[in-house]
Amino acid sequence: VGYSAMNIARAVRPHGGRVVSLEVDPMHVTIVRNMVEYAGVSDHVDVWTGYCYDVIPHLLDIYGPHSIGMVFMDQKGTRFHTDLQL
């Protein structure tokens, strides 16, 4: 939990990038936030709680319409097909 977010944050940090991680389970949110803090990349990672269909529409309002340069989806099963349409 959080491993991909930390590695991507390390890669985008030199370029001023940010990583937004979505977690459904509040326990996973706590774990990820602690791991990114421990890894020293918390200034480049935001962790949100909720389902993609609830959170993603708000992210464009918060970060801006041209803020997304990459999407990495690591869900279970085939949910990513539905989530990618958002």
Backbone bond lengths (Angstrom), bond angles and torsions (degrees), N, CA, C in turn:
res aa  C-N    CA-C-N  psi(-1)  N-CA   C-N-CA  omega(-1)  CA-C   N-CA-C  phi
1 V - - - 1.459 - - 1.532 108.30 -
2 G 1.343 115.66 120.29 1.458 120.49 177.90 1.513 115.27 89.93
3 Y 1.316 117.50 -8.76 1.459 120.90 -176.34 1.529 111.44 -62.28
4 S 1.317 117.19 -45.61 1.471 120.66 179.90 1.522 111.13 -65.25
5 A 1.325 117.10 -42.00 1.467 121.01 179.08 1.522 110.87 -59.53
6 M 1.318 117.02 -41.98 1.470 120.49 179.63 1.521 111.32 -65.40
7 N 1.323 117.55 -44.87 1.459 120.64 -178.81 1.524 112.07 -66.96
8 I 1.317 117.06 -41.27 1.463 119.88 177.94 1.523 109.69 -66.21
9 A 1.324 117.72 -39.49 1.472 121.14 178.45 1.526 111.01 -60.95
10 R 1.303 117.10 -40.87 1.473 120.01 177.42 1.527 111.35 -62.24
11 A 1.332 116.43 -34.73 1.468 120.61 -178.92 1.529 112.21 -75.45
12 V 1.323 118.10 -36.76 1.472 120.24 -175.92 1.523 113.62 -91.57
13 R 1.317 117.30 -15.42 1.465 120.61 -178.20 1.524 113.46 -54.58
14 P 1.336 119.93 -46.08 1.466 119.43 -179.07 1.534 113.66 -62.22
15 H 1.331 116.12 -18.77 1.454 120.91 -177.68 1.528 111.77 -103.38
16 G 1.327 117.08 7.93 1.464 121.52 179.12 1.516 113.89 78.67
17 G 1.326 117.58 16.75 1.459 121.24 -177.78 1.513 113.55 -80.60
18 R 1.318 114.97 166.33 1.467 123.75 177.88 1.513 109.18 -128.66
19 V 1.302 115.36 154.53 1.461 122.43 174.84 1.518 107.31 -118.91
20 V 1.320 115.64 132.06 1.460 121.52 174.36 1.516 106.95 -113.64
21 S 1.307 116.44 121.07 1.459 122.17 -178.97 1.523 108.69 -110.91
22 L 1.327 116.23 131.78 1.463 121.80 176.96 1.518 108.73 -108.68
23 E 1.304 115.72 129.22 1.459 121.75 177.61 1.515 108.82 -129.79
24 V 1.311 117.76 135.10 1.458 121.97 179.21 1.522 110.71 -79.79
25 D 1.298 116.76 -40.28 1.463 122.73 -175.35 1.535 110.39 -85.66
26 P 1.333 118.02 120.00 1.465 120.38 179.45 1.533 113.56 -57.71
27 M 1.328 117.77 -29.40 1.461 120.65 176.54 1.526 110.40 -65.83
28 H 1.335 116.70 -39.60 1.465 120.34 177.10 1.524 110.85 -65.78
29 V 1.323 117.12 -35.96 1.471 120.71 177.21 1.524 109.55 -59.91
30 T 1.300 116.90 -45.51 1.466 121.42 179.40 1.524 110.83 -62.37
31 I 1.315 116.78 -43.82 1.466 120.84 179.78 1.526 110.61 -63.25
32 V 1.346 116.90 -47.52 1.463 120.52 -178.67 1.523 110.73 -62.20
33 R 1.313 117.25 -45.36 1.469 119.84 -179.66 1.527 111.25 -60.12
34 N 1.301 116.85 -40.58 1.468 119.97 178.10 1.523 111.78 -69.21
35 M 1.315 117.13 -38.55 1.465 120.10 -179.95 1.525 111.43 -67.30
36 V 1.333 117.75 -42.98 1.468 119.08 -179.71 1.530 110.78 -69.46
37 E 1.311 116.78 -31.31 1.471 119.91 175.11 1.528 109.79 -66.00
38 Y 1.307 116.22 -46.51 1.464 121.36 179.87 1.531 111.17 -62.79
39 A 1.348 115.97 -35.66 1.470 120.84 -179.70 1.529 112.33 -77.89
40 G 1.315 116.95 -9.89 1.456 120.69 177.93 1.516 114.57 80.19
41 V 1.326 117.41 22.71 1.469 120.18 -179.58 1.534 112.55 -119.41
42 S 1.324 116.89 16.69 1.467 119.25 -176.92 1.525 113.03 -64.25
43 D 1.327 117.33 -21.24 1.465 119.64 177.75 1.522 112.03 -75.94
44 H 1.333 117.69 -4.85 1.466 122.00 179.44 1.525 112.96 -124.92
45 V 1.333 117.57 7.52 1.467 121.42 -179.28 1.528 109.60 -130.00
46 D 1.327 115.40 127.57 1.466 121.94 171.88 1.518 107.18 -112.32
47 V 1.318 117.21 132.75 1.460 121.76 -179.14 1.523 108.07 -115.38
48 W 1.320 116.01 124.39 1.457 122.97 -178.78 1.518 109.97 -113.51
49 T 1.318 116.07 148.54 1.456 122.51 177.44 1.521 109.30 -103.63
50 G 1.323 116.66 129.93 1.457 120.22 174.92 1.508 112.90 141.30
51 Y 1.316 113.85 176.87 1.455 121.42 177.87 1.524 109.44 -84.81
52 C 1.320 116.23 149.82 1.467 121.51 -177.71 1.516 112.01 -52.72
53 Y 1.334 117.00 -44.74 1.464 119.78 -175.84 1.526 112.30 -67.18
54 D 1.325 118.02 -19.34 1.463 121.15 175.46 1.524 112.15 -89.28
55 V 1.324 116.96 -38.06 1.461 121.62 -171.45 1.528 113.59 -90.02
56 I 1.326 117.85 -43.06 1.468 120.94 -173.01 1.531 113.41 -55.76
57 P 1.336 120.01 -44.01 1.470 118.00 179.48 1.534 113.53 -57.56
58 H 1.317 117.37 -31.29 1.469 121.05 -179.68 1.529 112.14 -79.13
59 L 1.319 117.31 -24.21 1.466 119.80 -177.47 1.525 112.26 -64.45
60 L 1.327 116.89 -37.54 1.462 119.20 178.41 1.526 110.93 -65.22
61 D 1.330 116.96 -35.70 1.466 120.31 176.35 1.525 111.18 -66.79
62 I 1.311 116.13 -37.65 1.465 121.07 -175.65 1.527 111.82 -78.73
63 Y 1.328 117.37 -46.00 1.459 121.65 -173.55 1.527 113.99 -97.04
64 G 1.310 117.53 -17.17 1.462 120.89 179.88 1.518 112.20 105.25
65 P 1.345 116.05 153.49 1.463 120.16 -174.19 1.530 114.91 -68.29
66 H 1.315 118.84 -21.15 1.468 120.87 -178.61 1.528 111.72 -110.54
67 S 1.307 116.34 26.33 1.459 120.51 -173.20 1.526 113.99 -90.52
68 I 1.309 118.83 -11.62 1.457 120.95 -174.83 1.523 109.97 -98.66
69 G 1.331 115.30 117.73 1.454 120.61 178.50 1.513 112.81 -108.80
70 M 1.329 117.02 -14.45 1.453 121.18 -176.80 1.519 109.00 -161.31
71 V 1.321 116.29 147.38 1.471 121.59 175.09 1.518 107.25 -127.30
72 F 1.338 116.53 127.50 1.466 122.49 175.44 1.522 105.99 -119.49
73 M 1.326 116.44 117.55 1.466 120.57 -178.00 1.517 109.36 -111.76
74 D 1.309 114.52 128.12 1.463 120.79 -175.40 1.527 110.02 -131.91
75 Q 1.341 116.12 48.01 1.454 120.05 -178.53 1.519 111.14 -88.46
76 K 1.311 113.90 167.33 1.460 119.94 172.95 1.523 109.07 -80.75
77 G 1.299 116.43 148.49 1.457 121.14 173.31 1.514 113.66 66.99
78 T 1.318 115.70 -145.62 1.460 121.06 -174.85 1.522 112.90 -109.30
79 R 1.300 119.01 19.69 1.472 122.11 179.66 1.517 112.77 -60.44
80 F 1.315 117.83 -25.19 1.461 119.94 -174.88 1.533 111.60 -62.63
81 H 1.328 118.82 -25.99 1.460 120.78 177.11 1.529 110.30 -62.05
82 T 1.302 116.72 -45.52 1.458 122.01 178.21 1.525 110.82 -68.58
83 D 1.323 116.68 -44.48 1.455 120.59 -177.90 1.527 112.88 -66.05
84 L 1.317 116.98 -33.96 1.467 120.39 -179.38 1.522 111.17 -65.86
85 Q 1.321 117.69 -27.74 1.461 121.21 178.45 1.524 112.05 -69.40
86 L 1.325 117.48 -20.03 1.469 120.16 179.33 1.510 108.96 -66.60
